Amino acid sequence: MGKPKGSNKKALRGLSRVKLFPVVQNDFEGYETGEGFFIPEVQSMTRTADVSRNTIYADDGIYMELVEFNGLNLEITVAEISLERMAQLGFGEFDAETGVLDYDPQGQSLEFGLTFRALKADGNYRMYKMPIFMVTEVAESNLQTKGEGGNISSYIIKGVVTARKFDDRDCFQRDSEDEADLTWLDTIPQANKAAGVAAPASFGAPAPEKAKK
C-alpha cells in the first residue's frame, strides 16, 4: 500500500473491507462462525455506545458515578444490497429460481462476527474484529424520483455489538504495518471449551487451562 510521503499521522480517514461471519455457536462452551461474506459498497459506519449511568451522592455531593457498558449500537450505510444478502441477514427467504424474496421486516436478529478496516493518514490501517454483531434492522432510505442531483436511496444495516459469552470479549483492534498484516481480518478465531481450544492471545481470549496432574 502506498504511504503519504513523510506522514506519520494516525488519524482515521477511510472505511473498507466490511465482512460478516454467521455465528453458529455463542455460549459459555464455545464460539464458532461459518464462512464469511463481504458487504460491498459501504459508504459509512456510525458507532454509538449504549451506557447506563447511576450517580451516587454523599455529603451533599457526588460520591461516585457508576457507568455500565451495555453494548455498541452500530449502523452501516451501503449504496446497495441484493435480495440474496437481505435473506442472509435474516430478513426473509430468497428463492433463487424465481428471484423473489419473501420479505420479513421483523428479521431474525441473527448474530455475526464483524471485521473491517479504517485507512489511517499514514497509509496503513486500523483493523477491527467484533465477535458478536446482532443485526436488528435493514432500513431503506426514502425513495425519490430521479432529478438533477446525484442522490441515491441507500440502505442502513442496524444492529448492536455485544460481548461473546465464551470469554466476555466484544472488540479487538490492531494497526497494520504492511500488506501481510491485513490477513488478520480474514478469519475470526473459534473457541471450544470442551476441546480445549481457545482463540489466540492476539485475539484477546484466555489461554487454555493447563491439565491437572
Sequence and secondary structure as in RCSB ss.txt:
>XXXX:A:sequence
MGKPKGSNKKALRGLSRVKLFPVVQNDFEGYETGEGFFIPEVQSMTRTADVSRNTIYADDGIYMELVEFNGLNLE
ITVAEISLERMAQLGFGEFDAETGVLDYDPQGQSLEFGLTFRALKADGNYRMYKMPIFMVTEVAESNLQTKGEGG
NISSYIIKGVVTARKFDDRDCFQRDSEDEADLTWLDTIPQANKAAGVAAPASFGAPAPEKAKK
>XXXX:A:secstr
    TT     B   EEEEEEEEEEEETTEEEE   EE  SEEEEEEEEEEEEEEEEETTEEEEEEEEEEEEEEE
EEES   HHHHHHTTSEEEETTTTEEEE TT    EEEEEEEEEBTTS EEEEEEEEEEEEEEEE       SS 
    EEEEEEEE  TTT    EEEE SSGGGGGGGS    EETTTTB   GGGT         
